[in-house]
């Protein structure tokens, strides 16, 4: 006979004032000297800017344009979505669109999958792949896709951005700013498929062997999460990246920077050192205990919850736990929830899991 368990309706069990989160207690070190014309460091959780240099100056952005192309391609798709295997026929226009830039070397009438185009756009930075991907999304109409790019830019509050193509090839009507690109990066990295793609260093798909141009994935291995490089003679070298360390997560943007990888590493080291995050609970760590059969059973967090490094104010936690538990309880089953509040507003909610099998 299978054991049955019964968890009563969750009831508020405890409200705790966890901490007051002040601004950094010590003086913030001066940021490093960099060579970029425009640059920005922003907290990836809140979007708050902690370093800026000409962040509203409209500039050509080269293949960083493909961030928007990839973001639109990932919208509404899950990590294992069957639509990634859908095939498309490469148009002559897409095959010819790799002039004066990087390429996946697509041929007209070649059959390719959506996934191949996505990785070819974001890792190899193939201009032909970007156009083919745009056509795949909008039934062969590249102009309709460009309209979608500009509509999404408006939706994200990118007030100084205009797209004229999906690849970033030289066009003075294709431009953005460091501030706007940080807004896009924050939104895009919240999409699981996009984050997986741009965080991939190398992948083999069908006949394609695709390596990422973002050297930070190697230079900051285990910390850099992606995003996108670019270069044209008009834009210079452009780079938008995202990295995390010890719970802190930042976005760095540099435009027209001839030392971009070194500058990003220097800016990250400065940000991590001076703006450490407040980890409220860590995945698999004990948050509280539940008394059962005369013993205290640890309840662990199902995910990590972080208060941004730039957050200040009062953090409180509301634990909701069962009043009665009967029957056997499997390890990993949900016991209740912990909801964290910042100054009275919900910051995040995490499931609390039984850390062990319990016979009650």
C-alpha beads as a LAMMPS data file, in Angstrom:
LAMMPS data file: protein, C-alpha beads

360 atoms
359 bonds

1 atom types
1 bond types

-500.0 500.0 xlo xhi
-500.0 500.0 ylo yhi
-500.0 500.0 zlo zhi

Masses

1 110.0

Atoms # bond

1 1 1 0.000 0.000 0.000
2 1 1 1.325 3.408 -0.942
3 1 1 1.851 5.808 1.945
4 1 1 -0.168 8.972 1.761
5 1 1 0.915 12.386 2.923
6 1 1 -1.235 15.344 3.757
7 1 1 0.039 18.870 4.029
8 1 1 -2.493 21.268 5.452
9 1 1 -3.084 24.612 3.788
10 1 1 0.007 26.764 4.119
11 1 1 -0.220 29.232 6.956
12 1 1 1.992 32.183 7.814
13 1 1 4.413 30.798 10.362
14 1 1 6.981 33.508 10.817
15 1 1 7.910 36.936 9.580
16 1 1 11.541 37.877 10.054
17 1 1 13.361 41.151 9.586
18 1 1 16.505 39.753 7.988
19 1 1 18.689 42.757 7.420
20 1 1 19.076 46.384 6.663
21 1 1 20.966 46.733 3.412
22 1 1 23.020 49.915 3.364
23 1 1 25.090 51.402 0.613
24 1 1 28.691 50.104 0.596
25 1 1 30.178 50.706 4.045
26 1 1 33.539 51.779 2.738
27 1 1 34.482 54.225 0.030
28 1 1 34.174 52.852 -3.483
29 1 1 37.457 52.562 -5.334
30 1 1 37.943 54.632 -8.466
31 1 1 36.945 52.691 -11.582
32 1 1 39.715 51.574 -13.947
33 1 1 40.840 53.666 -16.894
34 1 1 39.448 52.288 -20.147
35 1 1 39.708 53.207 -23.823
36 1 1 36.049 53.011 -24.895
37 1 1 34.257 56.050 -26.300
38 1 1 31.061 54.951 -24.525
39 1 1 30.900 52.578 -21.576
40 1 1 28.541 51.419 -18.847
41 1 1 28.405 48.996 -15.934
42 1 1 24.926 48.128 -14.668
43 1 1 23.590 45.812 -11.999
44 1 1 21.978 42.953 -13.919
45 1 1 19.245 42.489 -11.300
46 1 1 18.006 46.068 -11.022
47 1 1 19.477 47.781 -14.082
48 1 1 21.015 50.438 -11.826
49 1 1 24.067 52.016 -13.429
50 1 1 27.226 52.133 -11.301
51 1 1 29.643 53.394 -13.975
52 1 1 28.993 55.468 -17.066
53 1 1 30.827 57.241 -19.856
54 1 1 28.879 58.892 -22.702
55 1 1 26.074 56.377 -22.248
56 1 1 23.461 58.316 -24.249
57 1 1 25.673 59.052 -27.241
58 1 1 24.140 57.477 -30.347
59 1 1 26.725 55.343 -32.104
60 1 1 27.007 52.610 -34.715
61 1 1 26.968 49.263 -32.893
62 1 1 28.082 46.703 -35.510
63 1 1 27.112 43.076 -34.740
64 1 1 25.872 43.934 -31.254
65 1 1 22.764 44.548 -33.378
66 1 1 22.349 40.773 -33.409
67 1 1 21.427 40.868 -29.713
68 1 1 18.000 42.110 -30.756
69 1 1 17.822 39.622 -33.621
70 1 1 18.622 36.746 -31.264
71 1 1 16.307 38.020 -28.544
72 1 1 13.344 38.159 -30.917
73 1 1 14.258 34.697 -32.217
74 1 1 14.173 33.295 -28.661
75 1 1 10.944 34.933 -27.530
76 1 1 8.306 32.361 -26.704
77 1 1 10.663 29.382 -27.153
78 1 1 11.640 26.910 -24.429
79 1 1 15.122 25.424 -24.104
80 1 1 14.038 22.147 -25.724
81 1 1 11.384 23.607 -28.015
82 1 1 10.637 21.401 -31.019
83 1 1 10.494 24.501 -33.199
84 1 1 14.294 24.715 -32.929
85 1 1 14.447 21.698 -35.262
86 1 1 12.180 23.296 -37.854
87 1 1 13.919 23.623 -41.231
88 1 1 14.057 26.603 -43.575
89 1 1 15.365 27.167 -47.077
90 1 1 18.061 29.823 -47.363
91 1 1 17.101 32.575 -49.808
92 1 1 19.487 34.032 -52.365
93 1 1 19.219 37.347 -50.530
94 1 1 20.310 35.790 -47.221
95 1 1 23.149 33.875 -48.856
96 1 1 24.437 37.089 -50.440
97 1 1 24.209 39.157 -47.256
98 1 1 27.561 38.129 -45.755
99 1 1 29.579 40.645 -47.759
100 1 1 32.252 42.557 -45.840
101 1 1 31.724 40.629 -42.628
102 1 1 31.502 37.324 -40.812
103 1 1 29.561 34.449 -42.299
104 1 1 28.103 31.007 -41.701
105 1 1 28.732 30.446 -45.434
106 1 1 25.150 29.605 -46.247
107 1 1 24.160 28.749 -49.806
108 1 1 20.969 29.649 -51.607
109 1 1 18.386 26.832 -51.376
110 1 1 20.314 25.177 -48.523
111 1 1 18.138 23.568 -45.837
112 1 1 18.995 24.731 -42.310
113 1 1 17.321 24.474 -38.929
114 1 1 16.118 27.330 -36.763
115 1 1 18.653 26.274 -34.123
116 1 1 21.544 26.383 -36.604
117 1 1 20.561 29.894 -37.650
118 1 1 20.235 31.022 -34.034
119 1 1 23.661 29.756 -32.978
120 1 1 25.202 30.871 -36.259
121 1 1 23.897 34.387 -35.622
122 1 1 24.879 34.712 -31.978
123 1 1 28.170 32.758 -31.831
124 1 1 29.718 32.966 -35.314
125 1 1 28.009 36.333 -35.846
126 1 1 27.086 35.247 -39.346
127 1 1 25.465 38.078 -41.261
128 1 1 23.896 35.560 -43.633
129 1 1 22.542 33.606 -40.650
130 1 1 21.031 36.768 -39.144
131 1 1 19.191 37.629 -42.359
132 1 1 18.048 34.026 -42.832
133 1 1 16.818 33.981 -39.222
134 1 1 14.919 37.227 -39.752
135 1 1 13.303 35.788 -42.867
136 1 1 12.448 32.568 -41.034
137 1 1 10.631 34.523 -38.325
138 1 1 8.719 36.804 -40.697
139 1 1 7.894 34.490 -43.598
140 1 1 10.687 35.776 -45.809
141 1 1 10.036 39.454 -45.135
142 1 1 13.235 40.994 -43.715
143 1 1 11.652 44.461 -43.587
144 1 1 8.835 43.142 -41.388
145 1 1 11.445 41.742 -39.018
146 1 1 13.250 45.091 -38.858
147 1 1 9.921 46.653 -37.898
148 1 1 9.672 44.102 -35.067
149 1 1 13.180 45.060 -33.926
150 1 1 12.241 48.722 -33.649
151 1 1 8.918 47.931 -31.975
152 1 1 10.689 45.842 -29.344
153 1 1 13.252 48.625 -28.817
154 1 1 10.407 51.053 -28.077
155 1 1 8.774 48.523 -25.749
156 1 1 12.032 48.219 -23.769
157 1 1 12.430 51.982 -23.480
158 1 1 15.424 52.125 -25.832
159 1 1 14.855 55.768 -26.669
160 1 1 18.024 56.368 -28.690
161 1 1 18.044 53.211 -30.804
162 1 1 17.110 52.532 -34.405
163 1 1 17.600 49.344 -36.385
164 1 1 17.883 49.228 -40.153
165 1 1 19.028 45.613 -40.571
166 1 1 19.242 42.419 -38.490
167 1 1 23.015 41.945 -38.831
168 1 1 24.693 45.235 -37.950
169 1 1 26.454 45.734 -41.260
170 1 1 27.511 49.314 -41.873
171 1 1 24.546 51.675 -42.046
172 1 1 24.418 55.090 -40.375
173 1 1 20.712 54.521 -39.689
174 1 1 21.533 51.506 -37.486
175 1 1 22.579 52.825 -34.080
176 1 1 22.102 52.640 -30.332
177 1 1 23.634 53.806 -27.042
178 1 1 25.363 52.107 -24.125
179 1 1 22.325 52.769 -21.899
180 1 1 19.893 51.283 -24.411
181 1 1 22.048 48.210 -25.013
182 1 1 22.190 47.545 -21.273
183 1 1 18.370 47.611 -21.166
184 1 1 18.254 45.086 -23.999
185 1 1 20.905 42.880 -22.399
186 1 1 19.026 42.768 -19.093
187 1 1 15.791 41.730 -20.798
188 1 1 17.455 39.238 -23.141
189 1 1 19.414 37.454 -20.408
190 1 1 16.150 36.787 -18.572
191 1 1 15.197 34.521 -21.493
192 1 1 16.568 31.044 -20.710
193 1 1 17.105 30.034 -24.341
194 1 1 18.901 33.276 -25.205
195 1 1 21.130 32.950 -22.130
196 1 1 21.992 29.349 -23.005
197 1 1 22.897 30.248 -26.577
198 1 1 25.114 33.255 -25.828
199 1 1 26.814 31.399 -22.982
200 1 1 27.945 28.593 -25.326
201 1 1 31.598 28.629 -26.384
202 1 1 31.447 25.908 -29.052
203 1 1 28.768 23.734 -30.582
204 1 1 28.407 21.319 -33.501
205 1 1 25.036 21.360 -35.232
206 1 1 24.574 19.314 -38.379
207 1 1 27.415 20.238 -40.719
208 1 1 28.235 23.400 -38.779
209 1 1 31.045 23.746 -36.227
210 1 1 30.372 27.048 -34.508
211 1 1 32.695 28.865 -32.086
212 1 1 31.828 31.980 -30.116
213 1 1 33.688 35.225 -30.814
214 1 1 33.314 36.353 -27.196
215 1 1 36.755 35.678 -25.699
216 1 1 35.451 36.560 -22.217
217 1 1 33.793 33.134 -22.073
218 1 1 37.324 31.718 -21.873
219 1 1 39.090 34.564 -20.082
220 1 1 36.422 34.613 -17.341
221 1 1 35.417 30.960 -17.515
222 1 1 32.674 30.117 -15.046
223 1 1 31.838 33.799 -14.552
224 1 1 31.078 35.264 -17.979
225 1 1 27.543 34.398 -19.140
226 1 1 27.777 35.811 -22.707
227 1 1 26.518 38.123 -24.709
228 1 1 27.737 39.648 -28.044
229 1 1 30.747 41.114 -29.827
230 1 1 30.890 43.317 -32.910
231 1 1 33.187 45.220 -35.234
232 1 1 32.872 47.442 -38.277
233 1 1 35.061 50.283 -39.466
234 1 1 32.231 52.691 -38.644
235 1 1 31.495 51.367 -35.138
236 1 1 34.918 50.164 -34.085
237 1 1 34.942 47.241 -31.640
238 1 1 31.736 46.827 -29.650
239 1 1 30.996 44.434 -26.820
240 1 1 28.092 43.785 -24.475
241 1 1 28.707 41.165 -21.801
242 1 1 27.219 39.773 -18.603
243 1 1 29.084 38.087 -15.745
244 1 1 28.439 36.896 -12.214
245 1 1 30.546 36.196 -9.133
246 1 1 29.472 35.244 -5.599
247 1 1 25.866 36.252 -6.264
248 1 1 26.682 39.607 -7.865
249 1 1 25.775 39.962 -11.537
250 1 1 26.632 42.860 -13.833
251 1 1 26.230 43.951 -17.448
252 1 1 29.098 45.791 -19.133
253 1 1 28.807 47.706 -22.410
254 1 1 31.695 49.251 -24.351
255 1 1 31.421 50.971 -27.731
256 1 1 34.367 51.891 -29.952
257 1 1 36.906 50.212 -27.688
258 1 1 40.214 48.909 -29.056
259 1 1 40.948 47.045 -25.807
260 1 1 37.496 45.693 -25.117
261 1 1 38.171 42.313 -23.486
262 1 1 40.753 43.727 -21.072
263 1 1 38.480 46.671 -20.289
264 1 1 35.528 44.407 -19.535
265 1 1 37.628 42.249 -17.206
266 1 1 38.913 45.342 -15.394
267 1 1 35.415 46.777 -15.019
268 1 1 34.058 43.473 -13.714
269 1 1 36.825 43.124 -11.146
270 1 1 36.132 46.669 -9.960
271 1 1 32.361 46.076 -9.790
272 1 1 32.607 42.737 -7.975
273 1 1 35.059 44.151 -5.452
274 1 1 33.103 47.318 -4.691
275 1 1 29.477 46.177 -5.066
276 1 1 29.114 42.680 -3.541
277 1 1 25.619 41.209 -3.679
278 1 1 23.491 40.301 -0.654
279 1 1 22.686 36.575 -0.911
280 1 1 19.466 36.068 1.060
281 1 1 19.320 32.300 0.576
282 1 1 21.384 29.852 -1.460
283 1 1 20.054 26.936 -3.492
284 1 1 20.088 23.704 -1.430
285 1 1 21.022 25.592 1.776
286 1 1 18.861 25.312 4.878
287 1 1 16.450 28.232 5.328
288 1 1 14.550 26.953 8.372
289 1 1 13.449 23.727 10.030
290 1 1 10.106 22.031 10.562
291 1 1 9.471 20.029 13.715
292 1 1 8.160 16.521 12.904
293 1 1 8.069 13.449 15.158
294 1 1 10.117 15.242 17.781
295 1 1 12.892 16.077 15.335
296 1 1 13.842 19.212 13.435
297 1 1 13.748 18.565 9.663
298 1 1 15.812 21.031 7.593
299 1 1 13.984 22.799 4.767
300 1 1 16.223 23.923 1.919
301 1 1 15.828 26.579 -0.769
302 1 1 14.909 25.478 -4.290
303 1 1 16.876 28.397 -5.777
304 1 1 19.176 31.238 -4.831
305 1 1 17.634 34.591 -3.948
306 1 1 19.837 37.660 -4.165
307 1 1 19.269 41.250 -3.169
308 1 1 21.188 43.313 -5.670
309 1 1 24.504 44.854 -4.744
310 1 1 22.931 48.268 -5.303
311 1 1 19.918 47.558 -3.088
312 1 1 19.465 49.373 0.210
313 1 1 16.595 49.283 2.676
314 1 1 14.835 46.684 4.818
315 1 1 14.606 43.019 3.826
316 1 1 11.952 40.868 5.485
317 1 1 10.999 37.234 4.968
318 1 1 7.589 35.602 5.362
319 1 1 7.774 31.832 5.881
320 1 1 4.650 29.854 5.027
321 1 1 4.779 26.307 6.410
322 1 1 2.240 23.523 6.951
323 1 1 0.473 23.318 10.275
324 1 1 0.198 19.508 10.107
325 1 1 2.095 16.884 8.094
326 1 1 0.875 13.270 7.973
327 1 1 2.193 10.229 6.140
328 1 1 5.578 9.766 4.503
329 1 1 7.236 12.790 2.913
330 1 1 9.646 12.349 0.014
331 1 1 12.970 14.115 -0.097
332 1 1 12.729 17.156 -2.362
333 1 1 8.984 17.612 -2.008
334 1 1 7.704 21.109 -1.302
335 1 1 7.062 21.926 2.342
336 1 1 6.240 25.613 2.014
337 1 1 7.548 28.917 0.735
338 1 1 9.733 31.807 1.781
339 1 1 8.819 35.197 0.355
340 1 1 11.382 37.966 0.584
341 1 1 10.317 41.599 0.683
342 1 1 12.345 44.739 0.042
343 1 1 10.847 47.737 1.804
344 1 1 7.484 45.957 1.800
345 1 1 7.524 45.010 -1.910
346 1 1 7.904 41.368 -3.010
347 1 1 11.456 40.690 -4.105
348 1 1 11.181 36.940 -4.772
349 1 1 9.510 33.737 -3.555
350 1 1 11.339 30.439 -3.169
351 1 1 9.978 26.946 -2.505
352 1 1 11.221 25.286 0.679
353 1 1 11.993 21.596 0.162
354 1 1 12.237 18.682 2.562
355 1 1 15.945 17.859 2.695
356 1 1 15.391 14.223 3.595
357 1 1 12.818 11.458 3.445
358 1 1 10.560 11.645 6.503
359 1 1 8.243 8.963 7.914
360 1 1 5.572 10.609 10.003

Bonds

1 1 1 2
2 1 2 3
3 1 3 4
4 1 4 5
5 1 5 6
6 1 6 7
7 1 7 8
8 1 8 9
9 1 9 10
10 1 10 11
11 1 11 12
12 1 12 13
13 1 13 14
14 1 14 15
15 1 15 16
16 1 16 17
17 1 17 18
18 1 18 19
19 1 19 20
20 1 20 21
21 1 21 22
22 1 22 23
23 1 23 24
24 1 24 25
25 1 25 26
26 1 26 27
27 1 27 28
28 1 28 29
29 1 29 30
30 1 30 31
31 1 31 32
32 1 32 33
33 1 33 34
34 1 34 35
35 1 35 36
36 1 36 37
37 1 37 38
38 1 38 39
39 1 39 40
40 1 40 41
41 1 41 42
42 1 42 43
43 1 43 44
44 1 44 45
45 1 45 46
46 1 46 47
47 1 47 48
48 1 48 49
49 1 49 50
50 1 50 51
51 1 51 52
52 1 52 53
53 1 53 54
54 1 54 55
55 1 55 56
56 1 56 57
57 1 57 58
58 1 58 59
59 1 59 60
60 1 60 61
61 1 61 62
62 1 62 63
63 1 63 64
64 1 64 65
65 1 65 66
66 1 66 67
67 1 67 68
68 1 68 69
69 1 69 70
70 1 70 71
71 1 71 72
72 1 72 73
73 1 73 74
74 1 74 75
75 1 75 76
76 1 76 77
77 1 77 78
78 1 78 79
79 1 79 80
80 1 80 81
81 1 81 82
82 1 82 83
83 1 83 84
84 1 84 85
85 1 85 86
86 1 86 87
87 1 87 88
88 1 88 89
89 1 89 90
90 1 90 91
91 1 91 92
92 1 92 93
93 1 93 94
94 1 94 95
95 1 95 96
96 1 96 97
97 1 97 98
98 1 98 99
99 1 99 100
100 1 100 101
101 1 101 102
102 1 102 103
103 1 103 104
104 1 104 105
105 1 105 106
106 1 106 107
107 1 107 108
108 1 108 109
109 1 109 110
110 1 110 111
111 1 111 112
112 1 112 113
113 1 113 114
114 1 114 115
115 1 115 116
116 1 116 117
117 1 117 118
118 1 118 119
119 1 119 120
120 1 120 121
121 1 121 122
122 1 122 123
123 1 123 124
124 1 124 125
125 1 125 126
126 1 126 127
127 1 127 128
128 1 128 129
129 1 129 130
130 1 130 131
131 1 131 132
132 1 132 133
133 1 133 134
134 1 134 135
135 1 135 136
136 1 136 137
137 1 137 138
138 1 138 139
139 1 139 140
140 1 140 141
141 1 141 142
142 1 142 143
143 1 143 144
144 1 144 145
145 1 145 146
146 1 146 147
147 1 147 148
148 1 148 149
149 1 149 150
150 1 150 151
151 1 151 152
152 1 152 153
153 1 153 154
154 1 154 155
155 1 155 156
156 1 156 157
157 1 157 158
158 1 158 159
159 1 159 160
160 1 160 161
161 1 161 162
162 1 162 163
163 1 163 164
164 1 164 165
165 1 165 166
166 1 166 167
167 1 167 168
168 1 168 169
169 1 169 170
170 1 170 171
171 1 171 172
172 1 172 173
173 1 173 174
174 1 174 175
175 1 175 176
176 1 176 177
177 1 177 178
178 1 178 179
179 1 179 180
180 1 180 181
181 1 181 182
182 1 182 183
183 1 183 184
184 1 184 185
185 1 185 186
186 1 186 187
187 1 187 188
188 1 188 189
189 1 189 190
190 1 190 191
191 1 191 192
192 1 192 193
193 1 193 194
194 1 194 195
195 1 195 196
196 1 196 197
197 1 197 198
198 1 198 199
199 1 199 200
200 1 200 201
201 1 201 202
202 1 202 203
203 1 203 204
204 1 204 205
205 1 205 206
206 1 206 207
207 1 207 208
208 1 208 209
209 1 209 210
210 1 210 211
211 1 211 212
212 1 212 213
213 1 213 214
214 1 214 215
215 1 215 216
216 1 216 217
217 1 217 218
218 1 218 219
219 1 219 220
220 1 220 221
221 1 221 222
222 1 222 223
223 1 223 224
224 1 224 225
225 1 225 226
226 1 226 227
227 1 227 228
228 1 228 229
229 1 229 230
230 1 230 231
231 1 231 232
232 1 232 233
233 1 233 234
234 1 234 235
235 1 235 236
236 1 236 237
237 1 237 238
238 1 238 239
239 1 239 240
240 1 240 241
241 1 241 242
242 1 242 243
243 1 243 244
244 1 244 245
245 1 245 246
246 1 246 247
247 1 247 248
248 1 248 249
249 1 249 250
250 1 250 251
251 1 251 252
252 1 252 253
253 1 253 254
254 1 254 255
255 1 255 256
256 1 256 257
257 1 257 258
258 1 258 259
259 1 259 260
260 1 260 261
261 1 261 262
262 1 262 263
263 1 263 264
264 1 264 265
265 1 265 266
266 1 266 267
267 1 267 268
268 1 268 269
269 1 269 270
270 1 270 271
271 1 271 272
272 1 272 273
273 1 273 274
274 1 274 275
275 1 275 276
276 1 276 277
277 1 277 278
278 1 278 279
279 1 279 280
280 1 280 281
281 1 281 282
282 1 282 283
283 1 283 284
284 1 284 285
285 1 285 286
286 1 286 287
287 1 287 288
288 1 288 289
289 1 289 290
290 1 290 291
291 1 291 292
292 1 292 293
293 1 293 294
294 1 294 295
295 1 295 296
296 1 296 297
297 1 297 298
298 1 298 299
299 1 299 300
300 1 300 301
301 1 301 302
302 1 302 303
303 1 303 304
304 1 304 305
305 1 305 306
306 1 306 307
307 1 307 308
308 1 308 309
309 1 309 310
310 1 310 311
311 1 311 312
312 1 312 313
313 1 313 314
314 1 314 315
315 1 315 316
316 1 316 317
317 1 317 318
318 1 318 319
319 1 319 320
320 1 320 321
321 1 321 322
322 1 322 323
323 1 323 324
324 1 324 325
325 1 325 326
326 1 326 327
327 1 327 328
328 1 328 329
329 1 329 330
330 1 330 331
331 1 331 332
332 1 332 333
333 1 333 334
334 1 334 335
335 1 335 336
336 1 336 337
337 1 337 338
338 1 338 339
339 1 339 340
340 1 340 341
341 1 341 342
342 1 342 343
343 1 343 344
344 1 344 345
345 1 345 346
346 1 346 347
347 1 347 348
348 1 348 349
349 1 349 350
350 1 350 351
351 1 351 352
352 1 352 353
353 1 353 354
354 1 354 355
355 1 355 356
356 1 356 357
357 1 357 358
358 1 358 359
359 1 359 360
